[in-house]
Amino acid sequence: MEWLSTHRGLEFEDWDALQRWSTVEIEDFWESIWDYFGVVTHTPYEAVLEARVMPGAKWFVGASINYAEHSLGVDADLDAVAVKARSQTRGETNLTFGELRDEVRRVRAGLVTLGVQRGDRVAGYLPNIPETLIAFLATVSLGAIWAACAPEFGAASVVDRFEQIDPKVLFVVGGYTYGTKSVDRAEEVARIRAGLPGVESVVSVEYGVHTVEDAIAWNDLGRDEDLGAAGSLPAVEPVPFDHPLVVLFSSGTTGKPKPIVHGHGGILLETLKNHALQFDLGPGDTFSWFSTTAWMMWNSLVGGLLVRSSIVMMDGNPVYPDVRYQWRIAAETGATVMGMSPGIVMQSRREGLEPTAEFDLSAVRQFGAAGSPLPVEGYRWIYEQFGSDVLLNVGSGGTDVCTGIVQASPLTPVYLGEMSGPSLGFAAAAFDENGHAVVGELGELVITEPVPSMPVKFWGDDDGSRYRDAYFAKYPGVWCHGDWVRFAADGAVVISGRSDATLNRGGVRLGTAEFYRVVEELDDIADSLVVHLEDDQGGMGQLILFVVTGEGVVLDDELKKTISTSLRTSLSPRHIPDEIREISVVPYNRTGKKLEIPVKRILLGADPAAFAAPGSLARPDSLDAFVGVR
């Protein structure tokens, strides 16, 4: 805010005033982000925003940029650590910014030798390791387009994604170690290659004991080329602001994965803004957040380099040898901003872990949680562990915008069980069915003004119809995100689950997240999933609760009564389940989201394969228990 005062003559009383300005004077706000961070441009922009329209907003028209050159630090950073890699497959590795530059130059030269040019697609079947980062930056430095899948994905799921973009080069590993289990992926790699006939070259990254035959070795790539001076920046291909940077895929749990195309400029500006102003990251910081390469959080993680922070790349079982794993890595790497899935937070609480007593986490200034709702008890537990000097930043956003739509900042209050408010630049609101903004009640999460990180397009969607149907069909000209949300008068936000999974009992609508907060706080319940099957005749329908009980606990009539009483007391009598059934595992996708919609459709007679490919599931057999059940 001091910079805006000095350079723009703008004064803001507090963060809320700044946020309001950022969503009203959107051209001025995003131009200030461009100038504040000194975006390197090879040709100047002619207009910040061509027109305030959605879809089809054109940002920074005329500018030529490249994401990669912003990710490699400045010359003063050459000896600073850029990457701290921790793996269950091999020993720990650190890379300085100078070493990262050298490797990007080498792999870039190798890709040029393989014929990669601007607009080509390059894909990675790779884990969260430094080679993935290097391949990504080398690819996009050429104006080619990156896409990735984690190696735990099966061949069919990978082909479902990559065949849509027809990559020219494929990076792979032959296997990995997950905890103590050695996983051989050579056969999966062979099936992927067979399913992608357009791939001209395969590059094998040496990782563990498993190898891929008939492939170019990673260490041989670009070795014979003139790579220039050590520590120098690689050459880059200047591209328009909206030139495709990366294709991210939706989960594939409600249909074939959508190939969501994000542009160089949109991801660059949004990440600079988010990481510096919301995450409070900068030079000298360390950013730690467990992610696979298939989740948008991987893009957020490597985005830490844009603000000259170190990043921690973890690969393996996130709770091996126990739930202390991520806490220990954060302590060992000196994380200043760390993030974790709410599931791991709640597991740590259930197991009685005291992370700040067991590990030196004194460097942590901000703790993030995303991917699914964090229960109220999780908020309390984090503050019991860290105290009030550490900011708890619970956010929600998604692959579609590759950032958080709502979250906290160092200048916002934290509300128990709620998110602090919309992110800078996001004109977020709740709409009722008629498209009117509502406060204090549940509605559809919408964005009423364009933001640069909205997708450029869906790959292969030449007329834009799939893109429009995905986000703009319900409220023309307004982005509908698909989440069920409540904004309070003080700005606090509660995400109550996907809007298409909302429970509707006799006209009373309730998000699934609020349901889970009640059920999963019970000592005897380890996990749960709820679905509502509507009555075609307009009746109350059938509300079915599936529960995973704690170890040694039996779902008897007494426990069912306890569950029902808790729901009646905390929510409403209408939300007492018609049936409570025990299952062995709740189905999740690979990014940790419960699969209410596929379960609902299976209960109504659908084929599971039509709505959730096994490769999109955290456990491939997790939907089997629902087949033939009604």
N, C-alpha and C positions, 0 to 999 in steps of 0.2 A: 504493500500500500504506500510505503514511502517512495518507491520508484514512480508510482502513478502520480503522486503529489508533485514530485520534482520534475518529471518529464512530460506530464500531461496536464498538470494543474488541477487534478481531481482529488477530492477529499472524501473519505468514507469513514463513517462513525464506527463501524464494526464490520465483521465478516458478512453478516446478513445483508448489509447495504452493498457491499462489494458483489455478493452473489446476485442480488437483484439487478445491479447494473450490468453484470456479465450476461444476463439473459434478456435484457432489453436493448442495450446498445451492443449487439453481438458483433458487429463489424469492428467497432472500436476495441472491444475486449480482445478479440482474437488477433487483431493487429498489434495490440500491446504485448500479447504473448510472443508473437513473432519477433518484435523488437527487443523485448526484455532478454530473451534467450539468444539473440543474435543468430538467427537461422541463416545458414550459409546458402546463398542463392546465386546461381550462375547467370540467370536473367531475371530482372525485377518483375514484380507482379504489377498488373494494370488495375486490378480491382480486388478488394478483399473478398467480397461476396457479390456475385453477378446479380442474384435475385434471391429474395427470401421465399423459396419454394421447397416443398418436400413432396415426393422425391425429386431429385435433379438439381440440388443446390451445387453451384460451382464456386469453389473457394480458391483464392489467390491465383486468379486467372493470369496466365502469362509467365508465372514463376517457373524456374527450372531448379530442382533440388535433387538430393539423394540422401536417403535415410542413413546409409552406411557411414558416410563421412562424419556424422554427428555422434557415432557410437564408439569412436576410437580414441577419445580423449584429446587433450592438447599436448604440445611438445613437453610441457612441464610435468605431464603425467607419465612419461615413458617408464619410469621405474616404480610407479605406484601399482599395486595389485589390482587388476581388473576382475579376475575370476578366481574364486576359491572353490575348487571342485572336490566333492566328497562322494565316494562310490563304494558299493558293496561288491563290485566286480574287480576293482583294482585300487592301488594306493591313492592317497590324496594328491591333488595337483593344483598348483597356483600358476597363474599367467599374469604377467604385467601388461600394461597397455602397450608397451613396446613390443613384447612377444606376441600379443594378439594382433597388432598391425602386421608383423612379419608373416604370421600364419595366414591371415586374410589375403595378403598380397600373393603368397604362394598358391593357395587354393584358387584364388581368382585367376591366376595365370594358367593353372591346370584346366579350369573350366573353359577358358578361351581356347585352349588347345583342343578340347573336346567339342568345340563348335557352338558353345552357348553364347547367345546374343540377347539383346534387349527383347523382351516379350516372351522368351522361352520360359518353360516351367522346369523347375528343379525340385525334386522331392526327397525327403529324408525319412527312412524307416529307422529312426534313431532315438536313443534315450537322451536324458537331460545331462549332456556331457559337453566339454569345451569344443569338441569337433563339430557338434551340431550348431553351436553358435558361430563358429568360423565358417562353416558351409553356408549358413544363412546370410551372413554379412558379405561373403564373397559373391554369392548369387545376386543379392539385391544391388551390390555395387555396380554390376553389369546392366542393371535395368531388367534382369530376369526376375522371375516370380517364384517365391518359395512356398512350399507346403510340407507338412510333416505329420507323421503318425508315430505313436510310441510303439516299440517292438512287442509289447504285450498284446497288441491287436492281432487278431488272426488274419490270414491272407484274404479271406472274403471281405472283411470289413475294410482292409486297406485298399483293395481293388475297387470296392464301391466308391471310395473317396478319390483315389488317384486317377482312375480311368476317366473321370469327368474333366480332368485338366490336361491329360495326355503329356506327362513329363518327358523331357529329353534325356535327363540324367537322373539316376536314382542312387542315393547314398544309403548304405545298409550296414548293420552289424550282424554277425553270425549268431549272437546270443548274448546273454547277460546273467548276472547272479541276482537272485531275489531272496534276500536274507541268506539262508544257507543252501538254497536250491539253485543248481546250475541249469539254466534254461537254454536249450539248443533251438535256434530259429532258422537253421539252414534250410529245412524243408519248406517252412513258411516263405522264406525269401525266394526259393525256387518257384513256388506257386504265384507269388506276386509278380515275378519276372514274366511268367507265362501269361499272366492276365493283363500285362501292360506291354503290348507289342510295339508301342511307339518309343519305348526306352532304347536309346542308342548306346548308352554307357552306364555301367554299374561300378560304383566306387565302394570298396569294402573298408570300413573303419575297424582296425584291430582293437578288439575289446573282449578281454577274457579268453577262454580256451577254444571257443567255437569260431570257425572260419567259414568264409564264403568262397567257393571255387569260381574260377573263370570271371574274375573281377579285377579292376584296377586297385592296387593297394593305395590306401590313403597317404601313406608316407612317400609314395612315388609321384603323387600328383604335383605337377608344376616344378619338380626338382631341377629339371634341365633348362628352366627359363631364366632370363635375366630379371631378377626380382628387385633391383634397385637397392638403395642404401638401407641398412638395418634401422628399424624404428621409423621409417618414413611412411606416410599415409599412402594407401593404395589409390590408384586412379579410380575415378568414378564416372559413371554415365549420367549426366544431368537428365532428369526426366520431369514431366509436368507434375504438378502438385497431386493430381488424382491418378497418376500412373500406378498400376497394381504393384503392391509390395509383397503381399502374402495372401494366400487363400486359407482361411480357417473354416473348418467344417463343423456344422451343428452335430449334436450328439447322435442323431440317427435313431433315437428311441421312439419317435412318432412318425417315421417315414425315412426315405433315403436321405442321407446327410446333405444339407444344403451347402454348396461351395460359396462361402461368403468372402468377397474380395474387398480387402482393405488397401488404401492407397498410401504412398510414401508420406505425403504431407499430413494427412489426417492423423495417422498413427504417431508421426513425429511430434506434431503440435500437442495432441492430447496427452501423450506420455510426458513430455516436458512439463506441461501444466500440472498434471496429476502428481507426478513423482516429486516435483519441487514444492508445490504449493499445498497439496493434500497429504502426501506421505512425508514431506519435510526432509527429502533426501538431497544430498549434494556431495561435493568432494570430501573424501575422508570417511564417508559413511559406508556401512556394509548392509546390503539388502538380502534377506534370507526368506525364501518362501518355497516350500516343497511343491513341485509341479512336474507333471509329465509333459512331453512335447505336444500332446494332443489337446491341451487345455489352453485357453486364452491367457491364463496366468503365466504361462511360459513367456509369451510376448511381453507381458508386464514385467516379469523378472529381468529379462535381458534388456528391457528398457531402462533399467537402473544405470546402465552405461551411458545413456544420453545425458544424465546429470552428473557424470564423472564419479559415480559411486562404484564400489566393489559389489559384485553379486556372488551369491552362494548357489552353486549348482549341485543338487543332491540327486542321486539315482539309486533305486533299490526299493526295498520294503520300507514304507514310511513308519512302521512301528516295530522294526527289528533292531536289536533283540527284544525290545519292549517299547512301551509308549514314550520312553525317555529319549528316543533317538533324535528327534528333531530339536528338542530342547538342548541336548548335548552339543549338537552341531552348531546351533546358534551361539552357545557359550564359547566353543572352541574357535569360531570364526570372528568373534567380537561383533555380532550383529547389533546394529543400532535400530533398524526397522526389521521386524520379523513378522511373518504371517503364517497362519495355520488353518486347516479346515475346522469348522465347528465340531465335527465328529471327533477329531483328535483332542480338541479342548475338553469335550465332555467325557471322553474316555479317561483322560488324565485326571479329571476331577473324581470320576467314579472310583479310580484305583488309588485315590488318596495321595497322588503325587504332589510334592511341594517343590516345583522346579527352581524357584529363586533361592531356596535353601540348599538344594542339591548342587546347583550349578551357578557359576558367576554370570549372571545376566544383567549386570549393572550397567552395561552400555546401552541396553534397550531403551529407546525413547518412545517408540510407538509399536503397538501390537495390533496386527490386522487379522480379521476373520472374514471369510467369504466362501461362496460356493453353495451354502445352504444357511437357513436361519440359525442364529445362536440363541439358545434359550436364555431367559432371565437369569437362571442359576449360573450360566456360563459367564455372563457379565460380572456377577458378584464374585465368582471364583477368580477371574483374572485380576480384579482389583484387590482381592485378598492377597494374591500372590505378589503383585507388582506395586501396589499402592497408587495413590492419586497422581504421582509425578509421571506416570506412563500413560500415554493416550491410547485408549482402546478404540480402534477404528473398524467398526463393523460396516461393511459395504455390500452393495448389490448392483450388478450391471449385467455383463454377459459378453459372449462371443460377438454378438451383433454390433456392439459399439466398442468392444475390446478395452473396456475400462469400467469404472464404477459410475453409475448414474446417481446414486445416493450414497453418502458416506460422511465421515467426520473430517476435521482438519485440526491443526494445532490451536486454532482460534475459535473452535465451536465447542459447546457443552456436549457431554455424553449423557444420554438418557437411558435409564435402566430398561433393557429389553427393546430399545428402539435405536434407529439410526439417526444421525444428527441432522441430516437435511440433504438437499440436492447438491451435487458437485458444482463447482464453478463452471459456467457455460451451459449448464443443463437446465432448460426451462421445463422441469418435471412437475407433473400434477397428477391427480386422480380424476378420472372422468366417469360419470354415470353412463347408463345405457344410451342416453340421449345426447351425449357429447358435452355435458355441462360439468364444469369443475366442481368437485365436492371436497369439503374439509371436515374431518372428524368422522368420516364413514368410509367404508371400503369402496374402491372403484378400480378401473383399469389404469395401470401406470402408463402415462403418455409423455411425450416430449413435443412441445408445441412450437419450438424454433429449431432450425437446423444446427447441427454441430459437425465439425470437420471429420470426426471419426466414424460417422455413419458410413455403411458400406458404399463402395463405388458402384457395386452391382453384385449379382450372383453370376458365377461363371457359366457361360452357355445360355444365359437368359437374354437373348438378343433383343427382344422387344420389351424387356423389363417387367413382364407380367407377373412372374413369380415373386419378384422383389416387391412390387406394389401389393400383391395379395398377402405377402407375409407381414407387412407392417402398416399398410395404409388403407386396407379394405374396410375396416370398421369405422374409422374416422378419416375421411378423405382430407389429405393435407396435414394430418397430424400422425406422428409416429406412435403406434400402439405396441408396447413392448411385450405384452402377454403375461405380465405379473399382476397379481391382485394386491392392492396397496392401500394404506390409510395414511394421510397427512394430517397431523395435528395442527391446531392453531398456532402453536409455538414453533412449528417447522419440523418437529420430529416425525420420523417415518417408520412404519412397520410394513414389511413385505410378508404377505400371508400365503404365499405359494403361487403356483401358476393359476392364471384366471380360468383356464379350461379344466382345472382340477378342483375348482371351488365347490364346497358343499352347499347345497341349497335345500333346506328342509322347511317346507311350508312357507316359503318366501323369506326365510332368515338365511342370509348368506354368510359363510364363514370360511376363511382360508385354512388350508390344511396345516400350515405351520402353527397356528394357535392351538389346534387340536393336539399336535405332537408335543407342544410345550407342556400340556397338562398330563398326557399319558406317560411320557418318557421321564417325567420327574418322579414317578412312582418307583420305589426301590426294587420291586419285583419285575419291572419291565425294562428290557434292554433296548428294544427298538420297536417301531410300529409303522403301520401304513393303513391309511383309511381311504375308502372310495365310497361314492354315492351313486347308486343306480337309480336313475329317474323312472318315475311311473308315467307311462304314455297316456294314462287317463287323468293325469294332473294330481295324483295323490302324493303322499309323503315320500314315496320311493323307499329304497332299501339302503340303509347305512351299514356298511360292514367294516369292522375294525380287525385288522390282522396284527398280532403281537408276537414278538420274540421274547420269551421270558428269561429271567436271569438263571444262572447256573443252579440246577437242582430245584427250580421252582416249577410247580405244576399249575396250569391254568384251570383252576377249579371254580366252582360257583362263588366262593367267597372272594376270590381275586376278581372275577367278573363284576361282582357287586361293588367292590372297591373302585374299579375303573369307572363304572357307570356313575357312581356317586361323585367322584372327582370331576367328571365332565359336566354333570348337572350343576354342581356348585360353581365351577369356574366359568362355564360357558352358558349353556341353557338346557332346559329339559329336552328340547327338540334335537339335541345333539348326542343323546344317549344312543349308542349303536343298537341296531336291530339284532345284530349278531357279533360276537367276538370270537375269533378263531385263532388258533395257535399255528405259527409257521416256524420253520427253522432258520430262515434268513429273509431279510427284506431286500427286494431287488433295487439296486442302484445302478446308474450309469457310471462311466469311468471318471466323471468329474464330481461324483459324490451326490448326485441328485436322485431322490426317490422317484420311482417310476409309477406314479398313480395312474396316469393315462393308459399306458400299455396294460396294466393290471385290469383296469376298468373294461377295456375293450376285449381282453381275453375272457373275462367273466361274462361278457355279453356274447361270447361265441367266436370271437375272431381268432385267426391263426397267429400265434406269437411271432412267427417269422415275418409276418407282414408288417409288424409294428416295432420290432426290436431285434435287430440282428444280434446273434450271440456275441459278436466281437465288440458290440457297443456296451455290453454289460460288465459290471465289475466281477460278477460271477456268472458264467454262461448258463448255469442251470437254475438261476434264481427265479425264473418265471414258471418253472415246471409245475410248482405246487398249485398254481391257479388254473391250470388247464382242466376243463371239465367240471369246475366248481361253480355252483350258483346257489 
